[in-house]
Amino acid sequence: MIRKLLLLGALLVWVQHLGRTALAKVNPVDAPENLTQTSQIQASQPQLEAGEAEQEPLATPQPPGTNAPLHQFLLSTLVLPLPPLLIPDLLLPPYNFPSFNSNRLDQELRIYTQYLRTTGTPDVLIVGSSRSLQGIDPIALQQALVKQGYPELKIFNFGINGGTAKVNEILLRRILTAEQLPRLIIWGDGSRAFNNGRPDLTYNGIVASEGYRHLASGDRPIPSHARWDLPVLRAAANKALATPATAAEHPSDLDAYGFQKISAVYNPETYYQRYPWVPGAYDADYIRFNLNGDQQKATVAVAQLAKSQNVPLVFVNLPLTADYLDATRLNYEQQFRQSMQRLAEQEQFIFCDLSQQRDLMQNSYFADPSHINHRGAAAIGAYLATVPSIPWSMFKPEVQAAPEPSALGDAE
């Protein structure tokens, strides 16, 4: 916090200095009502005044209001808008949007807001439920691609607990703006998130929330790039100074890339001493298993959004443990694979099936029978970097052609 405050002070001094420099270039004769203010600034910089005395007088811009100081107008026109990456997060308005009745969605939005400000729009956005939230490590994926000669891609994990197809449609089509979407979307999940027969508790909570009502009225949780003027910077700084412990108010179990690192390791012998084994026929996640209806419509809507934005969409069917896949679940999973393959062909997105990759199904890669731990997330990230159907080549640096000899060189 101390470091941020020092940075804040330095930036405000820099902005004020630029304002004084701009004022010194304004001829006080053309703005008599500002003579006192301008002469004070000129007196503080006699060398600049001497250097400018020989130049032609400049037309004085008029302040936006009769009571508005001239320096605010000059700063907003000569200094701003500042590039977002040059503005410390402390100076920008904090994330302050009504809740969506989903702690994880609220948390991810807060982290993603800061990510956009400090890093910019990601190259790759990972979405899905808790299975992708903790099952695809963005840094492991980035490092695996670097080893293959790709640049360090910006990758963010926006997984949401209970993130069904309908939840992800709201995220990608309603909550995020076009400028906040990535160049490539990886949607990691499995059949349970597309089962239209089970209650969609997360979605129901979101559409009943205060945040969703604001969304329906046209508000967005993360505003688009805006012009920042001095009053906005001062107001944000004053609020930050008044509430220095904001980080403590929003504890996070996610890293700066939205990823949830889970270290627990699944051991069937000890796990089922604590939890009962539930056959697939009685598993609530597969209840009234139905892959048609609203969840499929939401999947199509996401695919069409991706096409309209020219963003490749890759659906990754994440693995499950072998002992979890009894005959009933195997049957449902087979139905899901066939359904997604047909839908991928129809809607022109990529279906990447990892559910049959035995190397990724080992128990040491899982925290429980169906959720991947950190070791598994790193393995899946590394594996995805090798999948040829994913268009990683779009991120390859273009090889510059050798310059052709000049006419002078040919003549010589």
GUVEX-642174 format. One record per residue: residue in three letters; x, y, z of N, C-alpha, C in turn. Coordinates in steps of 0.05 Angstrom, whole numbers. Last residue first. Layout:
GUVEX-642174
> ala  X  Y  Z  X  Y  Z  X  Y  Z .
...
***
This chain:
GUVEX-642174
> glu  510  -16  -1156  538  -19  -1147  547  -47  -1153 .
> ala  458  -26  -1170  476  -11  -1189  505  -14  -1182 .
> asp  439  -51  -1126  441  -66  -1150  460  -53  -1170 .
> gly  439  -8  -1089  457  -31  -1085  460  -48  -1110 .
> leu  402  25  -1112  429  35  -1110  448  11  -1106 .
> ala  356  -5  -1107  365  1  -1134  395  10  -1134 .
> ser  365  -55  -1055  356  -29  -1065  368  -25  -1093 .
> pro  342  -121  -1047  364  -102  -1052  354  -77  -1064 .
> glu  289  -133  -999  300  -135  -1026  322  -115  -1030 .
> pro  295  -162  -935  291  -139  -952  304  -142  -979 .
> ala  264  -224  -920  289  -209  -923  284  -186  -941 .
> ala  203  -223  -881  218  -229  -906  243  -213  -908 .
> gln  193  -245  -816  197  -222  -834  213  -231  -858 .
> val  144  -287  -794  172  -286  -803  176  -264  -823 .
> glu  102  -270  -741  106  -272  -770  135  -269  -777 .
> pro  95  -311  -685  105  -286  -696  110  -290  -726 .
> lys  34  -346  -675  62  -348  -683  71  -320  -693 .
> phe  -19  -346  -664  -3  -330  -646  27  -331  -654 .
> met  -42  -381  -699  -50  -353  -701  -33  -334  -684 .
> ser  -26  -431  -683  -10  -417  -703  -18  -388  -707 .
> trp  -64  -453  -651  -43  -438  -638  -26  -422  -658 .
> pro  -119  -475  -659  -104  -458  -678  -84  -440  -664 .
> ile  -123  -543  -645  -126  -516  -633  -109  -497  -650 .
> ser  -108  -590  -669  -133  -578  -678  -138  -550  -666 .
> pro  -61  -607  -643  -59  -594  -669  -85  -581  -679 .
> val  -41  -598  -578  -64  -607  -594  -64  -593  -621 .
> thr  -3  -578  -545  6  -597  -566  -16  -606  -584 .
> ala  -26  -549  -506  -7  -535  -523  2  -552  -546 .
> leu  -54  -587  -477  -69  -571  -496  -50  -556  -515 .
> tyr  -13  -607  -443  -23  -624  -465  -38  -607  -486 .
> ala  -5  -565  -408  17  -573  -425  7  -590  -449 .
> gly  -55  -565  -383  -45  -541  -396  -23  -548  -416 .
> ile  -54  -616  -361  -74  -610  -382  -65  -585  -397 .
> ala  -13  -610  -323  -11  -630  -344  -30  -625  -367 .
> ala  -35  -571  -290  -11  -565  -305  -7  -585  -328 .
> ala  -79  -599  -271  -84  -574  -286  -59  -567  -302 .
> gly  -54  -640  -242  -69  -646  -266  -74  -622  -283 .
> arg  -32  -608  -201  -14  -625  -218  -29  -632  -244 .
> his  -78  -586  -178  -58  -569  -191  -40  -585  -210 .
> asn  -135  -630  -195  -118  -614  -177  -96  -599  -193 .
> ile  -202  -635  -220  -173  -637  -224  -158  -620  -204 .
> his  -258  -672  -202  -245  -646  -203  -214  -649  -202 .
> ser  -280  -722  -195  -287  -708  -219  -274  -680  -222 .
> pro  -263  -747  -146  -267  -763  -170  -272  -748  -196 .
> asp  -213  -697  -127  -236  -715  -120  -243  -730  -146 .
> ala  -167  -679  -148  -172  -673  -120  -195  -689  -109 .
> phe  -121  -713  -193  -148  -704  -185  -148  -698  -155 .
> tyr  -75  -737  -209  -82  -711  -222  -108  -700  -213 .
> ser  -72  -785  -185  -55  -764  -174  -60  -737  -187 .
> asn  -105  -818  -217  -115  -807  -192  -98  -784  -181 .
> gln  -104  -807  -287  -92  -819  -263  -101  -804  -238 .
> met  -120  -786  -335  -141  -796  -317  -130  -808  -291 .
> leu  -83  -774  -372  -94  -752  -357  -115  -760  -337 .
> asp  -72  -822  -397  -50  -809  -382  -60  -787  -365 .
> arg  -119  -832  -425  -113  -847  -400  -91  -834  -384 .
> gln  -164  -795  -454  -135  -795  -451  -127  -808  -424 .
> gln  -217  -789  -460  -207  -815  -466  -176  -817  -463 .
> ser  -228  -736  -451  -240  -755  -432  -230  -784  -437 .
> leu  -213  -697  -485  -192  -708  -468  -202  -730  -449 .
> asp  -231  -673  -545  -239  -693  -525  -216  -704  -510 .
> cys  -249  -615  -571  -224  -628  -563  -231  -647  -540 .
> phe  -279  -585  -623  -285  -602  -600  -260  -619  -595 .
> ile  -288  -520  -647  -269  -543  -645  -276  -559  -620 .
> phe  -344  -498  -687  -324  -494  -666  -309  -520  -663 .
> gln  -389  -498  -724  -361  -492  -732  -344  -482  -708 .
> glu  -439  -517  -716  -434  -489  -708  -405  -480  -713 .
> gln  -435  -570  -735  -457  -553  -743  -451  -523  -739 .
> glu  -391  -591  -709  -392  -590  -739  -413  -570  -748 .
> ala  -408  -585  -657  -384  -572  -665  -383  -570  -696 .
> leu  -452  -619  -655  -456  -590  -652  -432  -574  -661 .
> arg  -428  -669  -661  -447  -659  -681  -450  -629  -680 .
> gln  -396  -669  -615  -384  -671  -641  -402  -662  -663 .
> met  -435  -666  -575  -417  -644  -579  -403  -645  -606 .
> ser  -460  -717  -581  -476  -692  -584  -458  -668  -590 .
> gln  -418  -752  -570  -431  -752  -597  -447  -727  -602 .
> arg  -408  -738  -517  -387  -735  -537  -399  -734  -565 .
> phe  -458  -751  -493  -448  -723  -493  -427  -719  -515 .
> gln  -460  -806  -498  -481  -789  -510  -471  -760  -513 .
> gln  -416  -818  -465  -416  -825  -494  -437  -809  -509 .
> glu  -435  -802  -416  -412  -788  -427  -410  -794  -457 .
> tyr  -477  -838  -407  -483  -810  -410  -460  -795  -423 .
> asn  -446  -886  -404  -467  -883  -425  -474  -853  -429 .
> leu  -415  -875  -360  -402  -880  -386  -422  -876  -409 .
> arg  -454  -874  -320  -440  -849  -328  -426  -852  -354 .
> thr  -468  -929  -320  -488  -908  -324  -475  -882  -334 .
> ala  -420  -956  -308  -434  -961  -333  -454  -939  -340 .
> asp  -376  -906  -278  -389  -932  -278  -405  -934  -304 .
> leu  -328  -868  -269  -343  -874  -293  -354  -903  -292 .
> tyr  -298  -866  -224  -322  -850  -224  -340  -858  -248 .
> asp  -252  -895  -236  -272  -907  -217  -298  -891  -216 .
> ala  -225  -859  -270  -235  -884  -281  -257  -896  -262 .
> thr  -241  -789  -268  -226  -812  -259  -240  -838  -268 .
> leu  -245  -749  -328  -255  -757  -302  -239  -782  -293 .
> pro  -223  -693  -370  -224  -721  -361  -237  -724  -334 .
> leu  -262  -646  -409  -242  -652  -389  -245  -681  -379 .
> asn  -267  -625  -471  -281  -644  -454  -261  -655  -434 .
> val  -264  -562  -493  -247  -583  -483  -263  -600  -464 .
> phe  -278  -524  -549  -290  -537  -526  -272  -561  -518 .
> val  -257  -464  -574  -248  -492  -571  -262  -503  -546 .
> leu  -268  -415  -622  -279  -427  -598  -270  -456  -597 .
> pro  -237  -357  -649  -240  -387  -649  -249  -396  -622 .
> val  -270  -300  -666  -255  -312  -644  -258  -342  -645 .
> asn  -301  -265  -696  -278  -277  -708  -259  -288  -687 .
> gln  -348  -249  -675  -325  -234  -667  -299  -244  -679 .
> ser  -382  -287  -696  -387  -259  -703  -363  -241  -696 .
> lys  -362  -333  -671  -359  -330  -700  -363  -301  -708 .
> ala  -377  -323  -618  -349  -326  -625  -344  -322  -655 .
> leu  -433  -322  -624  -419  -298  -615  -390  -300  -623 .
> gln  -441  -376  -638  -447  -355  -657  -435  -328  -650 .
> ala  -426  -401  -590  -412  -407  -615  -417  -385  -636 .
> val  -465  -380  -556  -437  -374  -551  -421  -379  -576 .
> ala  -511  -403  -579  -509  -374  -577  -480  -365  -573 .
> val  -502  -457  -571  -503  -447  -598  -499  -417  -598 .
> thr  -506  -458  -515  -481  -466  -528  -480  -455  -557 .
> ala  -559  -443  -509  -538  -426  -498  -511  -432  -511 .
> lys  -584  -488  -531  -588  -462  -543  -566  -442  -534 .
> gln  -568  -526  -493  -558  -528  -520  -561  -502  -535 .
> gln  -597  -507  -449  -568  -509  -447  -555  -511  -475 .
> asp  -651  -511  -466  -638  -484  -462  -608  -485  -460 .
> gly  -652  -571  -507  -664  -550  -491  -647  -525  -488 .
> asn  -613  -631  -496  -627  -612  -513  -638  -589  -495 .
> leu  -592  -669  -463  -573  -650  -475  -586  -631  -494 .
> asn  -610  -696  -404  -621  -686  -428  -603  -665  -439 .
> phe  -624  -736  -349  -603  -728  -368  -614  -721  -395 .
> arg  -646  -737  -297  -662  -731  -321  -644  -721  -343 .
> ile  -584  -726  -265  -612  -730  -262  -627  -721  -287 .
> tyr  -530  -720  -260  -540  -733  -284  -570  -738  -284 .
> asp  -523  -698  -211  -513  -683  -234  -522  -695  -260 .
> ala  -542  -735  -175  -560  -712  -181  -549  -696  -205 .
> asp  -538  -803  -184  -522  -779  -184  -539  -755  -193 .
> tyr  -559  -853  -189  -570  -836  -168  -554  -809  -165 .
> ala  -531  -877  -229  -561  -877  -232  -573  -859  -211 .
> gly  -478  -877  -212  -487  -858  -232  -517  -855  -234 .
> pro  -473  -885  -140  -475  -896  -167  -486  -875  -186 .
> val  -430  -857  -95  -457  -854  -106  -457  -865  -134 .
> trp  -398  -872  -36  -397  -875  -65  -425  -875  -76 .
> pro  -393  -823  17  -405  -847  6  -401  -848  -25 .
> tyr  -333  -800  47  -356  -794  31  -367  -820  19 .
> arg  -292  -823  78  -305  -798  87  -331  -792  72 .
> gln  -277  -867  52  -281  -870  81  -296  -845  92 .
> tyr  -268  -849  2  -294  -862  7  -297  -871  35 .
> tyr  -215  -830  9  -237  -812  1  -264  -824  8 .
> thr  -181  -872  19  -187  -853  41  -211  -836  34 .
> glu  -183  -898  -31  -185  -913  -6  -192  -895  18 .
> pro  -176  -860  -72  -202  -873  -68  -205  -887  -41 .
> asn  -148  -799  -67  -141  -827  -60  -167  -842  -54 .
> tyr  -129  -740  -97  -151  -760  -94  -140  -788  -89 .
> val  -99  -687  -64  -95  -710  -83  -116  -731  -76 .
> ala  -98  -615  -62  -107  -641  -52  -104  -663  -73 .
> ser  -86  -566  -83  -64  -584  -79  -73  -612  -70 .
> ile  -110  -521  -130  -118  -541  -110  -96  -562  -107 .
> lys  -115  -457  -150  -95  -478  -147  -104  -496  -124 .
> gln  -153  -425  -195  -154  -436  -168  -136  -460  -166 .
> phe  -141  -366  -234  -138  -395  -231  -139  -403  -201 .
> gly  -137  -312  -247  -164  -324  -243  -164  -354  -236 .
> tyr  -88  -292  -245  -97  -301  -272  -124  -315  -270 .
> ala  -74  -283  -194  -78  -259  -210  -88  -266  -238 .
> asp  -110  -337  -161  -87  -321  -167  -94  -298  -185 .
> leu  -160  -345  -109  -152  -346  -137  -126  -330  -141 .
> asp  -182  -336  -62  -167  -361  -64  -158  -366  -93 .
> ser  -184  -272  -31  -186  -288  -55  -170  -314  -53 .
> pro  -221  -223  5  -201  -245  5  -205  -263  -19 .
> his  -237  -166  8  -244  -185  -13  -222  -206  -15 .
> glu  -217  -135  48  -246  -138  47  -254  -159  26 .
> ala  -163  -133  40  -172  -150  61  -202  -155  60 .
> ala  -161  -94  0  -154  -122  -7  -164  -141  14 .
> thr  -173  -46  26  -193  -58  8  -187  -87  2 .
> ala  -151  -13  65  -151  -42  69  -171  -56  51 .
> pro  -156  43  59  -131  29  50  -132  -1  51 .
> thr  -198  86  49  -202  58  54  -178  41  44 .
> ala  -177  136  38  -196  134  60  -201  105  68 .
> leu  -147  128  -7  -133  136  18  -151  132  42 .
> ala  -187  116  -44  -167  96  -37  -153  102  -11 .
> lys  -213  165  -46  -227  142  -37  -208  120  -28 .
> asn  -172  197  -67  -183  203  -41  -198  179  -29 .
> ala  -166  173  -118  -144  172  -99  -154  178  -70 .
> ala  -216  184  -141  -208  156  -137  -185  154  -117 .
> ala  -212  240  -142  -234  227  -128  -227  198  -122 .
> arg  -167  248  -175  -167  257  -148  -188  243  -131 .
> leu  -185  226  -224  -162  215  -211  -161  223  -181 .
> val  -228  260  -235  -233  232  -231  -210  219  -216 .
> pro  -202  310  -240  -222  306  -218  -227  277  -213 .
> leu  -169  299  -287  -157  303  -260  -178  300  -238 .
> asp  -198  246  -327  -189  274  -322  -180  277  -293 .
> trp  -198  195  -372  -193  201  -344  -183  230  -342 .
> arg  -243  166  -415  -225  188  -411  -223  195  -382 .
> ala  -245  94  -416  -257  120  -412  -235  141  -412 .
> his  -260  30  -440  -240  50  -436  -252  78  -435 .
> ser  -321  5  -407  -302  7  -429  -281  28  -423 .
> pro  -328  -24  -341  -333  -4  -362  -313  -5  -384 .
> ile  -353  -81  -319  -327  -70  -325  -331  -50  -348 .
> pro  -410  -88  -315  -393  -89  -291  -365  -76  -295 .
> arg  -453  -43  -348  -434  -65  -350  -416  -64  -326 .
> asp  -522  -26  -358  -497  -22  -344  -480  -47  -349 .
> gly  -572  -37  -380  -551  -27  -398  -524  -22  -384 .
> ser  -609  -62  -351  -614  -34  -356  -592  -21  -373 .
> ala  -588  -112  -344  -611  -110  -362  -617  -81  -369 .
> leu  -550  -100  -305  -541  -109  -331  -564  -105  -352 .
> his  -582  -90  -261  -566  -68  -272  -557  -75  -301 .
> arg  -601  -142  -255  -620  -120  -261  -605  -96  -272 .
> tyr  -555  -169  -242  -567  -175  -268  -588  -153  -275 .
> gly  -545  -147  -192  -526  -143  -213  -538  -148  -241 .
> glu  -586  -168  -163  -586  -139  -167  -566  -133  -190 .
> ser  -610  -232  -190  -593  -214  -174  -596  -185  -181 .
> ala  -634  -271  -218  -650  -259  -197  -635  -237  -182 .
> val  -595  -290  -251  -617  -275  -264  -635  -262  -244 .
> ile  -563  -317  -212  -553  -294  -227  -576  -278  -238 .
> gly  -595  -360  -194  -586  -339  -176  -577  -314  -190 .
> asn  -600  -389  -242  -623  -378  -229  -616  -356  -209 .
> tyr  -546  -405  -249  -559  -387  -269  -583  -374  -256 .
> thr  -539  -438  -204  -522  -414  -208  -535  -394  -227 .
> leu  -577  -479  -212  -579  -461  -189  -563  -435  -193 .
> asp  -612  -510  -251  -588  -493  -257  -588  -472  -235 .
> pro  -631  -578  -242  -635  -550  -235  -609  -534  -239 .
> arg  -624  -622  -300  -620  -616  -272  -624  -586  -266 .
> gly  -632  -626  -354  -652  -638  -336  -648  -631  -307 .
> asn  -593  -609  -387  -616  -591  -384  -636  -602  -364 .
> asn  -527  -613  -380  -551  -629  -374  -575  -610  -368 .
> phe  -481  -587  -384  -499  -585  -407  -524  -601  -404 .
> ala  -449  -599  -342  -455  -571  -346  -475  -566  -369 .
> arg  -441  -654  -349  -458  -645  -328  -467  -616  -331 .
> ser  -402  -663  -389  -431  -667  -395  -449  -654  -374 .
> gly  -352  -611  -381  -361  -638  -387  -391  -639  -388 .
> asp  -300  -564  -397  -321  -574  -379  -328  -603  -387 .
> gly  -273  -504  -422  -267  -531  -410  -289  -540  -392 .
> trp  -263  -467  -474  -285  -474  -457  -281  -502  -447 .
> ile  -223  -418  -495  -222  -446  -488  -243  -451  -467 .
> ile  -220  -370  -546  -235  -379  -522  -231  -409  -519 .
> leu  -177  -319  -570  -184  -348  -570  -198  -355  -544 .
> arg  -173  -266  -561  -170  -275  -589  -177  -304  -592 .
> pro  -225  -244  -514  -198  -251  -523  -197  -257  -552 .
> leu  -264  -185  -497  -262  -213  -505  -234  -219  -516 .
> gln  -268  -132  -488  -258  -148  -466  -256  -178  -472 .
> glu  -293  -111  -532  -264  -104  -528  -252  -119  -505 .
> ala  -345  -128  -524  -330  -140  -546  -300  -134  -542 .
> thr  -355  -138  -452  -359  -124  -477  -341  -136  -499 .
> leu  -387  -186  -409  -363  -175  -421  -370  -160  -447 .
> ile  -443  -197  -401  -427  -184  -380  -402  -171  -393 .
> arg  -465  -220  -448  -479  -198  -434  -460  -183  -415 .
> arg  -435  -261  -471  -452  -244  -488  -463  -220  -474 .
> leu  -404  -285  -431  -391  -277  -456  -408  -258  -473 .
> leu  -440  -292  -387  -414  -280  -383  -403  -269  -409 .
> ile  -485  -317  -410  -488  -291  -397  -461  -277  -395 .
> glu  -459  -365  -426  -471  -347  -446  -475  -319  -435 .
> asn  -446  -387  -377  -424  -377  -394  -435  -360  -417 .
> val  -497  -401  -360  -481  -382  -344  -459  -370  -362 .
> lys  -511  -439  -398  -527  -414  -396  -512  -393  -380 .
> ala  -475  -480  -388  -474  -466  -414  -489  -439  -412 .
> thr  -454  -468  -318  -467  -483  -340  -464  -468  -366 .
> gly  -417  -463  -268  -418  -449  -293  -428  -466  -316 .
> gly  -407  -477  -216  -434  -480  -226  -438  -467  -253 .
> asn  -356  -429  -210  -369  -452  -198  -399  -454  -207 .
> ile  -324  -409  -268  -343  -402  -248  -356  -427  -236 .
> gly  -263  -388  -299  -281  -409  -291  -299  -399  -269 .
> phe  -227  -356  -328  -251  -344  -317  -272  -366  -311 .
> asn  -160  -347  -333  -179  -368  -327  -204  -355  -314 .
> phe  -120  -319  -385  -135  -315  -360  -156  -337  -358 .
> ile  -59  -304  -415  -80  -325  -412  -93  -321  -385 .
> lys  -19  -278  -463  -34  -270  -439  -58  -289  -437 .
> leu  40  -314  -484  12  -305  -488  0  -297  -461 .
> glu  101  -303  -502  87  -307  -476  58  -296  -479 .
> pro  104  -333  -569  109  -312  -549  95  -318  -523 .
> tyr  127  -400  -585  106  -379  -585  114  -357  -565 .
> gly  162  -443  -583  169  -420  -599  148  -398  -600 .
> gln  151  -482  -548  147  -488  -576  152  -464  -594 .
> lys  156  -458  -499  176  -478  -507  174  -487  -536 .
> val  110  -428  -499  135  -414  -502  157  -434  -511 .
> leu  72  -468  -488  72  -455  -515  98  -440  -520 .
> ala  84  -478  -435  86  -500  -455  87  -489  -483 .
> gln  72  -429  -412  100  -438  -413  104  -461  -433 .
> gln  16  -428  -419  33  -407  -430  62  -417  -433 .
> leu  0  -472  -388  -6  -471  -417  12  -451  -431 .
> ala  17  -456  -338  28  -480  -350  24  -481  -380 .
> ile  -16  -411  -332  13  -407  -334  26  -432  -345 .
> pro  -68  -433  -330  -61  -415  -351  -31  -411  -355 .
> asp  -89  -497  -320  -70  -478  -309  -61  -459  -331 .
> ile  -149  -523  -312  -132  -515  -334  -115  -492  -323 .
> gly  -179  -536  -265  -169  -557  -282  -152  -549  -306 .
> gln  -205  -499  -236  -182  -511  -223  -169  -532  -241 .
> leu  -241  -482  -276  -229  -462  -257  -204  -473  -244 .
> ser  -261  -528  -298  -240  -513  -313  -226  -493  -295 .
> arg  -294  -543  -256  -276  -563  -268  -254  -550  -285 .
> ser  -327  -502  -245  -305  -506  -227  -285  -526  -238 .
> ser  -338  -486  -315  -347  -489  -287  -322  -491  -269 .
> gly  -315  -437  -363  -327  -462  -356  -336  -462  -327 .
> val  -258  -410  -399  -284  -408  -385  -294  -436  -379 .
> ile  -200  -374  -413  -211  -401  -406  -237  -397  -391 .
> leu  -177  -336  -465  -194  -336  -442  -205  -364  -438 .
> val  -118  -310  -493  -134  -334  -489  -151  -331  -464 .
> asp  -100  -258  -492  -100  -272  -517  -118  -296  -516 .
> pro  -135  -209  -453  -120  -233  -456  -120  -243  -485 .
> thr  -125  -138  -451  -143  -160  -459  -127  -186  -464 .
> gly  -79  -119  -398  -94  -115  -423  -111  -139  -429 .
> thr  -53  -113  -350  -42  -130  -370  -54  -126  -397 .
> thr  -80  -75  -318  -51  -78  -315  -38  -94  -337 .
> arg  -134  -77  -333  -120  -51  -328  -90  -54  -329 .
> leu  -146  -131  -335  -149  -114  -359  -134  -88  -357 .
> tyr  -138  -144  -281  -121  -156  -302  -123  -139  -328 .
> gln  -178  -117  -255  -150  -109  -250  -132  -120  -272 .
> thr  -222  -145  -277  -220  -116  -280  -191  -107  -276 .
> tyr  -211  -197  -258  -209  -191  -287  -208  -161  -293 .
> ile  -223  -191  -204  -195  -197  -212  -191  -190  -242 .
> arg  -278  -180  -207  -260  -161  -193  -231  -165  -202 .
> leu  -296  -225  -233  -300  -199  -245  -281  -178  -233 .
> glu  -286  -265  -194  -272  -265  -220  -274  -238  -234 .
> gln  -322  -248  -154  -293  -249  -149  -277  -248  -175 .
> asp  -371  -255  -178  -364  -229  -168  -333  -227  -165 .
> leu  -368  -311  -188  -370  -292  -210  -362  -264  -202 .
> arg  -366  -329  -134  -343  -334  -152  -344  -316  -176 .
> asn  -414  -313  -111  -388  -302  -101  -366  -306  -120 .
> ser  -469  -293  -140  -449  -315  -144  -423  -303  -134 .
> asn  -503  -251  -143  -511  -274  -126  -493  -298  -131 .
> phe  -478  -210  -167  -493  -228  -184  -503  -253  -169 .
> ser  -476  -146  -134  -470  -174  -135  -489  -189  -155 .
> pro  -461  -83  -166  -478  -100  -149  -472  -130  -154 .
> phe  -393  -61  -170  -418  -68  -184  -435  -86  -165 .
> asn  -338  -37  -170  -360  -31  -152  -386  -35  -166 .
> tyr  -270  -33  -173  -293  -49  -182  -315  -46  -161 .
> pro  -248  36  -165  -247  7  -158  -272  -7  -170 .
> pro  -222  81  -213  -245  74  -196  -245  44  -190 .
> leu  -151  88  -210  -175  83  -225  -198  75  -206 .
> leu  -107  93  -178  -119  117  -188  -145  113  -203 .
> leu  -90  42  -167  -100  58  -145  -115  82  -155 .
> asp  -68  24  -214  -95  15  -207  -107  31  -185 .
> pro  -36  76  -251  -36  57  -229  -64  49  -221 .
> ile  -33  80  -319  -48  90  -296  -47  69  -274 .
> leu  -11  56  -362  6  75  -348  -8  87  -323 .
> leu  -49  24  -385  -27  10  -371  -9  29  -356 .
> pro  -84  62  -410  -92  47  -385  -69  35  -371 .
> pro  -57  125  -428  -59  96  -434  -66  81  -408 .
> leu  -99  181  -414  -74  167  -409  -78  138  -417 .
> pro  -132  226  -460  -133  203  -442  -106  189  -439 .
> leu  -91  278  -428  -108  254  -427  -122  250  -453 .
> val  -61  323  -437  -49  300  -423  -65  275  -427 .
> leu  -91  362  -463  -63  358  -471  -51  332  -460 .
> thr  -143  361  -442  -139  361  -471  -111  355  -479 .
> ser  -141  358  -387  -157  339  -401  -153  338  -431 .
> leu  -107  401  -376  -98  374  -371  -114  354  -386 .
> leu  -138  445  -391  -114  439  -406  -104  411  -401 .
> phe  -179  441  -354  -185  439  -382  -160  432  -398 .
> gln  -151  449  -306  -166  424  -310  -172  420  -340 .
> his  -130  500  -312  -112  478  -313  -126  451  -316 .
> leu  -173  536  -307  -162  531  -333  -145  506  -334 .
> pro  -228  516  -265  -201  526  -269  -189  518  -296 .
> ala  -295  534  -277  -275  513  -279  -247  525  -282 .
> asn  -335  571  -277  -321  568  -252  -299  547  -253 .
> thr  -354  567  -329  -346  594  -320  -329  591  -294 .
> gly  -327  511  -364  -348  524  -349  -337  550  -337 .
> pro  -283  496  -396  -309  484  -401  -332  497  -386 .
> pro  -243  552  -416  -250  531  -397  -278  520  -403 .
> gln  -217  561  -482  -235  570  -461  -242  547  -442 .
> pro  -149  568  -503  -174  552  -501  -191  561  -478 .
> thr  -120  622  -534  -125  610  -508  -150  593  -509 .
> ala  -72  620  -586  -100  624  -578  -106  609  -553 .
> leu  -7  646  -574  -25  623  -580  -53  630  -571 .
> pro  37  693  -605  18  686  -584  0  663  -593 .
> glu  100  670  -630  74  682  -636  54  674  -613 .
> gln  158  677  -588  140  662  -606  114  678  -609 .
> glu  191  702  -553  196  709  -581  175  696  -600 .
> ala  180  679  -503  172  707  -508  174  714  -538 .
> glu  195  629  -489  171  630  -505  165  659  -513 .
> gly  240  635  -459  242  619  -483  218  622  -501 .
> ala  220  662  -416  239  676  -433  241  661  -460 .
> glu  188  622  -393  176  647  -403  194  661  -422 .
> leu  226  586  -377  207  578  -398  194  603  -410 .
> gln  252  615  -338  267  607  -362  248  599  -384 .
> pro  213  623  -298  222  646  -314  237  637  -339 .
> gln  167  595  -269  184  584  -289  195  606  -308 .
> ser  138  624  -233  151  601  -222  170  588  -242 .
> ala  115  661  -266  136  671  -248  151  647  -236 .
> gln  77  630  -291  99  640  -307  122  649  -289 .
> ile  42  623  -249  56  599  -260  80  608  -276 .
> gln  25  675  -241  38  661  -219  53  637  -229 .
> ser  1  686  -289  26  700  -283  40  687  -260 .
> thr  -45  654  -287  -24  648  -307  2  662  -299 .
> gln  -75  678  -246  -67  650  -244  -44  644  -262 .
> thr  -81  730  -266  -68  725  -240  -58  697  -238 .
> leu  -108  722  -315  -82  735  -314  -67  728  -288 .
> asn  -156  703  -331  -139  684  -318  -111  696  -314 .
> glu  -181  744  -356  -194  735  -332  -177  714  -317 .
> pro  -150  752  -402  -146  770  -379  -159  759  -354 .
> ala  -125  720  -447  -143  710  -427  -140  727  -402 .
> asp  -88  743  -480  -112  733  -492  -132  723  -472 .
> val  -46  753  -446  -60  776  -457  -87  767  -469 .
> pro  -21  705  -433  -41  716  -414  -56  740  -425 .
> asn  -14  653  -477  -9  681  -474  -29  694  -456 .
> val  9  590  -456  -15  606  -462  -9  635  -458 .
> lys  51  561  -438  50  565  -467  26  582  -475 .
> ala  42  553  -385  63  572  -392  63  578  -422 .
> leu  5  512  -385  -4  539  -379  16  560  -388 .
> ala  37  467  -395  17  475  -415  8  504  -410 .
> thr  67  467  -348  81  471  -374  61  480  -395 .
> arg  27  456  -311  41  482  -310  55  488  -336 .
> gly  13  405  -328  -7  426  -329  6  453  -328 .
> leu  59  377  -317  51  380  -345  30  402  -348 .
> his  57  382  -261  79  394  -276  72  398  -305 .
> gln  12  351  -249  11  380  -244  33  394  -259 .
> val  31  301  -265  8  313  -279  7  342  -275 .
> trp  72  295  -228  79  295  -257  56  308  -272 .
> val  43  293  -181  63  314  -184  69  317  -214 .
> leu  14  246  -191  0  271  -188  19  295  -192 .
> leu  56  209  -191  40  213  -215  25  240  -214 .
> ala  75  211  -139  92  218  -161  77  224  -186 .
> gly  30  194  -110  40  221  -106  58  229  -129 .
> leu  25  141  -129  4  160  -132  14  188  -131 .
> leu  73  119  -110  68  121  -139  46  141  -146 .
> leu  62  122  -56  85  137  -67  82  140  -97 .
> leu  18  87  -53  15  115  -46  37  132  -57 .
> lys  42  39  -68  22  50  -85  18  80  -79 .
> arg  76  31  -24  88  34  -51  68  47  -70 .
> ile  39  25  16  57  48  17  69  53  -10 .
> met  17  -24  0  0  0  0  17  25  0 .
***
